[in-house]
Amino acid sequence: MKVKVESIVNGMEALAELAKKELRVQTSYKVARLIKACNAEMQTYNEQRISILKALGCGTDETGANYIIPDGKKGEFTQKYMELISTEVEIAADKIDLSDETAPIAPGLLLALEDFIILE
């Protein structure tokens, strides 16, 4: 399936929540495969995001955990970051059909998963 990197970034937490639900075995298997495929894309996304930050000369804070974007580079970072997250990628997994599932799934969770699921 083709999805934008932004959908993967925004959907990872929701996929983790879905994996905790009591789903049919077949659905659980598909969720696990989708998470595995998305994890691989997240690794590439993080590598590219850090590459952009380093190319713009961004350093880290005292903890080394957060990058600091210089004021004069924020616009350029935003442009490159938007280009990154709007990239369409092919995920080696199928959309998950949740129409026969009985586990309660909150509307916010469904919204975060809309690019990954089928509801009929």
C-alpha atoms as a printed R data frame, in Angstrom:
    type eleno elety resid chain resno       x       y      z
1   ATOM     1    CA   MET     A     1   0.000   0.000  0.000
2   ATOM     2    CA   LYS     A     2   1.155   3.546 -0.661
3   ATOM     3    CA   VAL     A     3   1.070   6.075  2.167
4   ATOM     4    CA   LYS     A     4   2.745   9.356  2.984
5   ATOM     5    CA   VAL     A     5   5.519   9.399  5.553
6   ATOM     6    CA   GLU     A     6   3.361  11.808  7.571
7   ATOM     7    CA   SER     A     7   0.674   9.109  7.953
8   ATOM     8    CA   ILE     A     8   3.251   6.688  9.292
9   ATOM     9    CA   VAL     A     9   4.703   9.219 11.745
10  ATOM    10    CA   ASN     A    10   1.231  10.192 12.969
11  ATOM    11    CA   GLY     A    11  -0.064   6.624 13.038
12  ATOM    12    CA   MET     A    12   2.645   4.772 14.956
13  ATOM    13    CA   GLU     A    13   1.190   5.421 18.395
14  ATOM    14    CA   ALA     A    14  -2.287   4.474 17.176
15  ATOM    15    CA   LEU     A    15  -0.936   1.249 15.641
16  ATOM    16    CA   ALA     A    16   0.654   0.383 18.988
17  ATOM    17    CA   GLU     A    17  -2.704   0.963 20.687
18  ATOM    18    CA   LEU     A    18  -4.480  -1.174 18.099
19  ATOM    19    CA   ALA     A    19  -1.970  -3.976 18.727
20  ATOM    20    CA   LYS     A    20  -3.111  -4.072 22.385
21  ATOM    21    CA   LYS     A    21  -6.742  -4.727 21.427
22  ATOM    22    CA   GLU     A    22  -8.356  -8.173 21.532
23  ATOM    23    CA   LEU     A    23  -8.593  -8.775 17.778
24  ATOM    24    CA   ARG     A    24  -9.095 -11.889 15.672
25  ATOM    25    CA   VAL     A    25  -5.870 -13.822 15.038
26  ATOM    26    CA   GLN     A    26  -5.787 -12.906 11.341
27  ATOM    27    CA   THR     A    27  -6.286  -9.211 12.116
28  ATOM    28    CA   SER     A    28  -3.642  -9.286 14.857
29  ATOM    29    CA   TYR     A    29  -1.181 -10.820 12.416
30  ATOM    30    CA   LYS     A    30  -1.871  -8.082  9.858
31  ATOM    31    CA   VAL     A    31  -1.442  -5.407 12.524
32  ATOM    32    CA   ALA     A    32   1.924  -6.910 13.517
33  ATOM    33    CA   ARG     A    33   3.086  -6.993  9.869
34  ATOM    34    CA   LEU     A    34   2.000  -3.385  9.370
35  ATOM    35    CA   ILE     A    35   3.822  -2.238 12.507
36  ATOM    36    CA   LYS     A    36   6.976  -4.032 11.370
37  ATOM    37    CA   ALA     A    37   6.803  -2.365  7.933
38  ATOM    38    CA   CYS     A    38   6.132   1.045  9.468
39  ATOM    39    CA   ASN     A    39   9.018   0.658 11.926
40  ATOM    40    CA   ALA     A    40  11.399   0.218  8.980
41  ATOM    41    CA   GLU     A    41  10.042   3.400  7.382
42  ATOM    42    CA   MET     A    42  10.314   5.251 10.706
43  ATOM    43    CA   GLN     A    43  14.002   4.371 10.877
44  ATOM    44    CA   THR     A    44  14.551   5.835  7.414
45  ATOM    45    CA   TYR     A    45  12.441   8.898  8.315
46  ATOM    46    CA   ASN     A    46  14.506   9.537 11.471
47  ATOM    47    CA   GLU     A    47  17.783   9.149  9.574
48  ATOM    48    CA   GLN     A    48  16.631  11.653  6.949
49  ATOM    49    CA   ARG     A    49  15.278  14.108  9.542
50  ATOM    50    CA   ILE     A    50  18.588  14.068 11.414
51  ATOM    51    CA   SER     A    51  20.453  14.446  8.128
52  ATOM    52    CA   ILE     A    52  18.428  17.587  7.362
53  ATOM    53    CA   LEU     A    53  19.144  18.991 10.824
54  ATOM    54    CA   LYS     A    54  22.862  18.324 10.537
55  ATOM    55    CA   ALA     A    55  23.030  19.755  7.000
56  ATOM    56    CA   LEU     A    56  21.554  22.984  8.334
57  ATOM    57    CA   GLY     A    57  24.199  23.129 11.058
58  ATOM    58    CA   CYS     A    58  21.821  22.409 13.912
59  ATOM    59    CA   GLY     A    59  23.427  21.369 17.156
60  ATOM    60    CA   THR     A    60  21.926  19.616 20.145
61  ATOM    61    CA   ASP     A    61  21.035  20.957 23.568
62  ATOM    62    CA   GLU     A    62  22.955  20.078 26.737
63  ATOM    63    CA   THR     A    63  21.221  16.717 27.009
64  ATOM    64    CA   GLY     A    64  22.013  15.798 23.409
65  ATOM    65    CA   ALA     A    65  18.409  14.703 22.964
66  ATOM    66    CA   ASN     A    66  16.985  17.747 21.167
67  ATOM    67    CA   TYR     A    67  18.234  19.605 18.118
68  ATOM    68    CA   ILE     A    68  18.296  23.394 18.172
69  ATOM    69    CA   ILE     A    69  17.405  25.026 14.856
70  ATOM    70    CA   PRO     A    70  19.029  28.458 14.433
71  ATOM    71    CA   ASP     A    71  16.506  31.262 13.838
72  ATOM    72    CA   GLY     A    72  17.834  31.945 10.341
73  ATOM    73    CA   LYS     A    73  17.390  28.292  9.326
74  ATOM    74    CA   LYS     A    74  13.845  27.619 10.580
75  ATOM    75    CA   GLY     A    75  12.185  28.405  7.261
76  ATOM    76    CA   GLU     A    76  14.582  26.196  5.333
77  ATOM    77    CA   PHE     A    77  14.127  23.385  7.861
78  ATOM    78    CA   THR     A    78  10.341  23.640  7.626
79  ATOM    79    CA   GLN     A    79  10.476  23.473  3.826
80  ATOM    80    CA   LYS     A    80  12.742  20.398  3.805
81  ATOM    81    CA   TYR     A    81  10.811  18.709  6.596
82  ATOM    82    CA   MET     A    82   7.493  19.227  4.802
83  ATOM    83    CA   GLU     A    83   9.036  17.707  1.687
84  ATOM    84    CA   LEU     A    84  10.188  14.718  3.743
85  ATOM    85    CA   ILE     A    85   6.836  13.986  5.394
86  ATOM    86    CA   SER     A    86   4.890  14.467  2.157
87  ATOM    87    CA   THR     A    87   6.951  11.740  0.461
88  ATOM    88    CA   GLU     A    88   4.862   8.773 -0.605
89  ATOM    89    CA   VAL     A    89   6.277   5.344  0.230
90  ATOM    90    CA   GLU     A    90   5.250   1.777 -0.515
91  ATOM    91    CA   ILE     A    91   4.561  -0.307  2.590
92  ATOM    92    CA   ALA     A    92   4.810  -4.087  2.255
93  ATOM    93    CA   ALA     A    93   1.549  -4.695  4.104
94  ATOM    94    CA   ASP     A    94  -2.164  -4.687  3.357
95  ATOM    95    CA   LYS     A    95  -4.810  -2.402  4.781
96  ATOM    96    CA   ILE     A    96  -6.449  -3.884  7.854
97  ATOM    97    CA   ASP     A    97 -10.153  -4.686  7.666
98  ATOM    98    CA   LEU     A    98 -11.691  -3.812 11.028
99  ATOM    99    CA   SER     A    99 -15.316  -4.116  9.926
100 ATOM   100    CA   ASP     A   100 -15.800  -7.530 11.609
101 ATOM   101    CA   GLU     A   101 -13.950  -6.685 14.806
102 ATOM   102    CA   THR     A   102 -15.901  -6.366 18.051
103 ATOM   103    CA   ALA     A   103 -13.223  -4.694 20.202
104 ATOM   104    CA   PRO     A   104 -14.143  -1.091 20.998
105 ATOM   105    CA   ILE     A   105 -11.944   1.352 19.112
106 ATOM   106    CA   ALA     A   106 -12.098   5.043 19.975
107 ATOM   107    CA   PRO     A   107 -12.897   7.504 17.167
108 ATOM   108    CA   GLY     A   108  -9.565   9.293 17.641
109 ATOM   109    CA   LEU     A   109  -7.739   6.024 17.125
110 ATOM   110    CA   LEU     A   110  -9.703   5.332 13.951
111 ATOM   111    CA   LEU     A   111  -8.908   8.805 12.657
112 ATOM   112    CA   ALA     A   112  -5.176   8.306 13.212
113 ATOM   113    CA   LEU     A   113  -5.381   4.959 11.392
114 ATOM   114    CA   GLU     A   114  -7.554   6.019  8.459
115 ATOM   115    CA   ASP     A   115  -4.790   5.440  5.865
116 ATOM   116    CA   PHE     A   116  -4.164   1.917  7.182
117 ATOM   117    CA   ILE     A   117  -7.641   0.477  7.738
118 ATOM   118    CA   ILE     A   118 -10.838  -0.506  5.963
119 ATOM   119    CA   LEU     A   119 -14.192   0.037  7.634
120 ATOM   120    CA   GLU     A   120 -17.292  -1.092  5.794
